[in-house]
Amino acid sequence: DFPLLQLDDVVGDQSNIVGFSMLNTSHPFYLEFIRSLNLSWKEGCNINPYPGPALSSALMFDAVHVVVSAVRELNRSQEIGVKPLSCTSPLIWQHGTSLMNYLRM
């Protein structure tokens, strides 16, 4: 979250601060991510301009993308269906192990 820090009170003639960002701004999903965040920002906030994405938001976006990709790949390799399960039942989803393998890939 270094790019979001307000360092105006800290930075002076004697300051030397180096930081980095974990966000890959050249990745194709980055523009989609920024566009969706900008829409949300305009709806709920009067502060302009948009300061940029927080690292936690980027990590959540990445996690959801990984899960969606894994489910798509699993669905391509075998027909997956939905069936009701209960936490109190010993039954498990038959595709759970396969989904975990796709998540690892």
N, C-alpha and C positions, 0 to 999 in steps of 0.2 A: 504493500500500500504506500510505498515511498512517494509516488507521484501525487498522492492525495494530501500529503502533509502540508500544513501551513507553516512555512519556515521563515516568514517575514521578520519575526521578532528575534530570530536566532542568527540569521545570515547578516554578516557585516563585512568590513574590510579584512578582518583577521580570520574569517571563516573559510573552512575548506571541507565541504560535505560531499560525499560520494554515495550514490544509491543506485539501485537497479530495480527493474520491474520483472516479474515472472510472466507477464502477459506477452504473448506472441502477436504483435499487432499486424503481422503480415499473413497470419492464418486466415483462410476463407471464412471460418466461423466467427472470427473476431468482429467483422463488420456487421454480421447478423446480430451478434450479441450486443454490440453498441447501439444498433438501431432499436432493439427491443428495450434496452435500458433507457434510452433517450425518450421513448414514448411514455414509459412509466414515470420518468423524472418530470416531464412536462405536465402530467396529470396531477401529481401530488406535491409539487414543490414550487415555491415562488422564487427560489434562489437560482440565478443564472450567472454564468453559463454552467452547463453540466460539468462537474469536476472530473469525471471519468469513472470507470468501474472500480469497485472495491475488489480486493483479491478474493474475499469470501464469495462474492457473486460470480466471479470467473470460475472458481473451483466448483461451485454448485452447477453452473452451466456445463462444465466439462464432465462432471459426474453423471448428469442426466443424459448427456450425449453418449457417453460410454454405455450406459444401460440400454438406451434405445437401439444403439448399433448392435449390441449383443443379442437383444431380443429379435431384431430383424434377421441376423445371421442364423439364429436358432430356428426361426420360422422358415427360412429358406431350406434348411437341411432336413427338417421334419415338421410334420403338422402338429402344431401345439394348440391346445385348447384350454379353456378355463373350466375348472370344476370347483365347487365349494369345498373348502377345507376348514378345519377348526383347530385352534391351538391346543385343544384338549384331546384331539384325536391323534392316534399314532400314524395315521396316513400322511404321506408327503406328496408333493407335486412330482409327478414322474419325470418332468423335464428339468428339475432343479439342479441336478448335478451337471447336466449339459449346459445350462445357462451359466453356471459358475465357471465352467471351462471357457466359454465364449467371453465372459467378463475378464478372465485372466489373459486371454489373447489380446 
